[in-house]
Amino acid sequence: MENKKYYAYMLRCSDGTIYSGYTTDPYRREKVHNSGKGAKYTRARLPVKLEYFEEFDNKIDAMKREYALKQYTHKEKERIINGKGEVLWKF
């Protein structure tokens, strides 16, 4: 049986804001957002760019991390994206 992975991710929106979410495929999710079928927040701020993601073995942990990312200030999110914060996975 294949183990499904989940991801918490951050997108940079065209207005410079950072959107956080969770998914099973961050690259596919970026495309969905850019097609205008993603979150209402990103639809008004296209295009978006996948900046960061972290991998988890289960949905609950990915959702918890998404919630934690949403609590950070913009400056703290930038530090994570740039590898100067609590980075678990960066590309």
FIKOLZA-1660 file (N, C-alpha, C; in steps of 0.1 Angstrom, whole numbers, plus 5000, padded with zeros to 4 digits):
% residues 91
   i   px   py   pz ch aa at
   1 5008 4988 5000  A  M  N
   1 5000 5000 5000  A  M CA
   1 5009 5012 5000  A  M  C
   2 5006 5022 4991  A  E  N
   2 5013 5034 4990  A  E CA
   2 5010 5044 5001  A  E  C
   3 5020 5050 5008  A  N  N
   3 5017 5060 5018  A  N CA
   3 5015 5073 5012  A  N  C
   4 5004 5079 5014  A  K  N
   4 5000 5092 5008  A  K CA
   4 5007 5103 5017  A  K  C
   5 5013 5112 5010  A  K  N
   5 5020 5123 5017  A  K CA
   5 5011 5136 5016  A  K  C
   6 5012 5144 5026  A  Y  N
   6 5005 5157 5027  A  Y CA
   6 5015 5168 5028  A  Y  C
   7 5011 5180 5024  A  Y  N
   7 5020 5191 5025  A  Y CA
   7 5013 5204 5030  A  Y  C
   8 5020 5211 5038  A  A  N
   8 5017 5225 5041  A  A CA
   8 5025 5234 5032  A  A  C
   9 5019 5244 5026  A  Y  N
   9 5027 5252 5016  A  Y CA
   9 5024 5267 5017  A  Y  C
  10 5033 5275 5011  A  M  N
  10 5031 5289 5011  A  M CA
  10 5032 5294 4996  A  M  C
  11 5023 5302 4992  A  L  N
  11 5023 5308 4979  A  L CA
  11 5026 5323 4980  A  L  C
  12 5033 5329 4971  A  R  N
  12 5035 5343 4971  A  R CA
  12 5025 5348 4960  A  R  C
  13 5016 5357 4964  A  C  N
  13 5006 5363 4955  A  C CA
  13 5012 5375 4948  A  C  C
  14 5005 5379 4937  A  S  N
  14 5010 5390 4929  A  S CA
  14 5011 5403 4937  A  S  C
  15 5004 5405 4947  A  D  N
  15 5004 5417 4955  A  D CA
  15 5015 5416 4967  A  D  C
  16 5022 5405 4967  A  G  N
  16 5033 5403 4977  A  G CA
  16 5028 5396 4990  A  G  C
  17 5016 5394 4991  A  T  N
  17 5011 5387 5003  A  T CA
  17 5014 5372 5002  A  T  C
  18 5014 5365 5013  A  I  N
  18 5017 5351 5013  A  I CA
  18 5005 5343 5018  A  I  C
  19 5001 5333 5010  A  Y  N
  19 4989 5325 5013  A  Y CA
  19 4994 5311 5017  A  Y  C
  20 4988 5306 5028  A  S  N
  20 4992 5292 5033  A  S CA
  20 4980 5283 5031  A  S  C
  21 4984 5270 5028  A  G  N
  21 4974 5260 5026  A  G CA
  21 4980 5246 5029  A  G  C
  22 4972 5236 5026  A  Y  N
  22 4977 5222 5026  A  Y CA
  22 4971 5215 5014  A  Y  C
  23 4978 5204 5010  A  T  N
  23 4974 5197 4999  A  T CA
  23 4982 5183 4998  A  T  C
  24 4979 5175 4988  A  T  N
  24 4986 5163 4986  A  T CA
  24 4996 5164 4975  A  T  C
  25 4996 5176 4968  A  D  N
  25 5005 5178 4957  A  D CA
  25 5007 5193 4955  A  D  C
  26 5017 5199 4961  A  P  N
  26 5019 5214 4960  A  P CA
  26 5020 5219 4946  A  P  C
  27 5027 5212 4937  A  Y  N
  27 5028 5217 4923  A  Y CA
  27 5015 5218 4916  A  Y  C
  28 5007 5207 4918  A  R  N
  28 4994 5207 4912  A  R CA
  28 4985 5218 4918  A  R  C
  29 4986 5220 4931  A  R  N
  29 4978 5230 4938  A  R CA
  29 4981 5244 4933  A  R  C
  30 4994 5246 4931  A  E  N
  30 4998 5259 4925  A  E CA
  30 4991 5262 4912  A  E  C
  31 4990 5252 4903  A  K  N
  31 4984 5253 4890  A  K CA
  31 4969 5256 4892  A  K  C
  32 4963 5249 4902  A  V  N
  32 4948 5251 4905  A  V CA
  32 4946 5265 4909  A  V  C
  33 4954 5270 4918  A  H  N
  33 4953 5284 4922  A  H CA
  33 4954 5293 4910  A  H  C
  34 4964 5291 4902  A  N  N
  34 4967 5300 4890  A  N CA
  34 4956 5299 4880  A  N  C
  35 4948 5288 4880  A  S  N
  35 4937 5287 4870  A  S CA
  35 4925 5295 4874  A  S  C
  36 4926 5300 4887  A  G  N
  36 4914 5308 4892  A  G CA
  36 4904 5299 4899  A  G  C
  37 4908 5287 4901  A  K  N
  37 4899 5277 4908  A  K CA
  37 4904 5274 4922  A  K  C
  38 4913 5282 4927  A  G  N
  38 4918 5279 4941  A  G CA
  38 4910 5287 4951  A  G  C
  39 4916 5291 4962  A  A  N
  39 4910 5298 4972  A  A CA
  39 4905 5312 4968  A  A  C
  40 4894 5317 4973  A  K  N
  40 4889 5330 4970  A  K CA
  40 4900 5341 4972  A  K  C
  41 4908 5339 4982  A  Y  N
  41 4919 5349 4985  A  Y CA
  41 4928 5350 4973  A  Y  C
  42 4933 5339 4968  A  T  N
  42 4943 5339 4957  A  T CA
  42 4937 5343 4944  A  T  C
  43 4924 5341 4941  A  R  N
  43 4917 5344 4929  A  R CA
  43 4919 5359 4926  A  R  C
  44 4919 5367 4936  A  A  N
  44 4920 5382 4934  A  A CA
  44 4934 5386 4934  A  A  C
  45 4944 5377 4935  A  R  N
  45 4958 5381 4936  A  R CA
  45 4967 5372 4927  A  R  C
  46 4962 5369 4915  A  L  N
  46 4969 5361 4905  A  L CA
  46 4979 5369 4898  A  L  C
  47 4990 5363 4893  A  P  N
  47 4994 5349 4895  A  P CA
  47 5000 5347 4909  A  P  C
  48 5001 5334 4913  A  V  N
  48 5008 5331 4925  A  V CA
  48 5019 5322 4922  A  V  C
  49 5029 5321 4931  A  K  N
  49 5041 5313 4929  A  K CA
  49 5043 5305 4942  A  K  C
  50 5045 5292 4940  A  L  N
  50 5048 5283 4951  A  L CA
  50 5062 5286 4956  A  L  C
  51 5063 5290 4969  A  E  N
  51 5076 5295 4975  A  E CA
  51 5081 5284 4984  A  E  C
  52 5073 5276 4990  A  Y  N
  52 5077 5268 5002  A  Y CA
  52 5067 5257 5004  A  Y  C
  53 5072 5245 5008  A  F  N
  53 5063 5235 5014  A  F CA
  53 5071 5226 5023  A  F  C
  54 5063 5219 5032  A  E  N
  54 5068 5209 5041  A  E CA
  54 5060 5197 5039  A  E  C
  55 5066 5185 5040  A  E  N
  55 5060 5172 5038  A  E CA
  55 5056 5166 5052  A  E  C
  56 5044 5159 5052  A  F  N
  56 5039 5152 5064  A  F CA
  56 5033 5139 5060  A  F  C
  57 5033 5130 5069  A  D  N
  57 5028 5116 5067  A  D CA
  57 5013 5115 5068  A  D  C
  58 5007 5126 5074  A  N  N
  58 4992 5125 5075  A  N CA
  58 4986 5139 5074  A  N  C
  59 4973 5139 5071  A  K  N
  59 4966 5151 5068  A  K CA
  59 4965 5160 5081  A  K  C
  60 4963 5154 5092  A  I  N
  60 4961 5162 5104  A  I CA
  60 4974 5170 5107  A  I  C
  61 4986 5164 5106  A  D  N
  61 4998 5172 5108  A  D CA
  61 5000 5183 5098  A  D  C
  62 4996 5181 5085  A  A  N
  62 4997 5191 5075  A  A CA
  62 4987 5202 5078  A  A  C
  63 4975 5199 5083  A  M  N
  63 4965 5209 5086  A  M CA
  63 4970 5217 5098  A  M  C
  64 4976 5211 5108  A  K  N
  64 4981 5218 5120  A  K CA
  64 4992 5228 5116  A  K  C
  65 5001 5223 5107  A  R  N
  65 5012 5232 5102  A  R CA
  65 5006 5244 5094  A  R  C
  66 4996 5241 5085  A  E  N
  66 4990 5252 5078  A  E CA
  66 4984 5262 5088  A  E  C
  67 4977 5258 5098  A  Y  N
  67 4972 5267 5108  A  Y CA
  67 4983 5275 5114  A  Y  C
  68 4994 5268 5118  A  A  N
  68 5005 5275 5124  A  A CA
  68 5011 5286 5115  A  A  C
  69 5013 5282 5102  A  L  N
  69 5018 5292 5092  A  L CA
  69 5010 5304 5091  A  L  C
  70 4997 5302 5091  A  K  N
  70 4987 5313 5090  A  K CA
  70 4988 5323 5102  A  K  C
  71 4993 5318 5113  A  Q  N
  71 4995 5326 5125  A  Q CA
  71 5007 5336 5125  A  Q  C
  72 5017 5332 5116  A  Y  N
  72 5029 5340 5116  A  Y CA
  72 5027 5353 5109  A  Y  C
  73 5035 5363 5112  A  T  N
  73 5035 5376 5106  A  T CA
  73 5041 5374 5092  A  T  C
  74 5039 5384 5083  A  H  N
  74 5045 5384 5070  A  H CA
  74 5060 5382 5071  A  H  C
  75 5066 5390 5080  A  K  N
  75 5081 5389 5082  A  K CA
  75 5085 5375 5086  A  K  C
  76 5078 5369 5095  A  E  N
  76 5082 5355 5100  A  E CA
  76 5080 5345 5088  A  E  C
  77 5070 5347 5080  A  K  N
  77 5068 5338 5068  A  K CA
  77 5080 5340 5059  A  K  C
  78 5084 5352 5056  A  E  N
  78 5095 5355 5048  A  E CA
  78 5108 5348 5053  A  E  C
  79 5110 5348 5066  A  R  N
  79 5122 5342 5072  A  R CA
  79 5121 5327 5069  A  R  C
  80 5110 5321 5070  A  I  N
  80 5108 5306 5068  A  I CA
  80 5111 5304 5053  A  I  C
  81 5105 5311 5044  A  I  N
  81 5108 5310 5030  A  I CA
  81 5122 5311 5026  A  I  C
  82 5129 5320 5033  A  N  N
  82 5143 5323 5030  A  N CA
  82 5153 5315 5038  A  N  C
  83 5148 5305 5045  A  G  N
  83 5156 5296 5052  A  G CA
  83 5162 5301 5065  A  G  C
  84 5157 5312 5070  A  K  N
  84 5162 5318 5082  A  K CA
  84 5153 5316 5094  A  K  C
  85 5142 5308 5092  A  G  N
  85 5133 5305 5103  A  G CA
  85 5133 5290 5106  A  G  C
  86 5122 5285 5110  A  E  N
  86 5121 5271 5114  A  E CA
  86 5118 5263 5102  A  E  C
  87 5127 5261 5093  A  V  N
  87 5125 5254 5081  A  V CA
  87 5126 5239 5082  A  V  C
  88 5116 5232 5077  A  L  N
  88 5116 5217 5077  A  L CA
  88 5119 5212 5063  A  L  C
  89 5114 5219 5053  A  W  N
  89 5115 5215 5039  A  W CA
  89 5115 5227 5030  A  W  C
  90 5125 5229 5022  A  K  N
  90 5126 5240 5013  A  K CA
  90 5132 5236 5000  A  K  C
  91 5127 5242 4989  A  F  N
  91 5132 5238 4976  A  F CA
  91 5137 5251 4969  A  F  C
% end
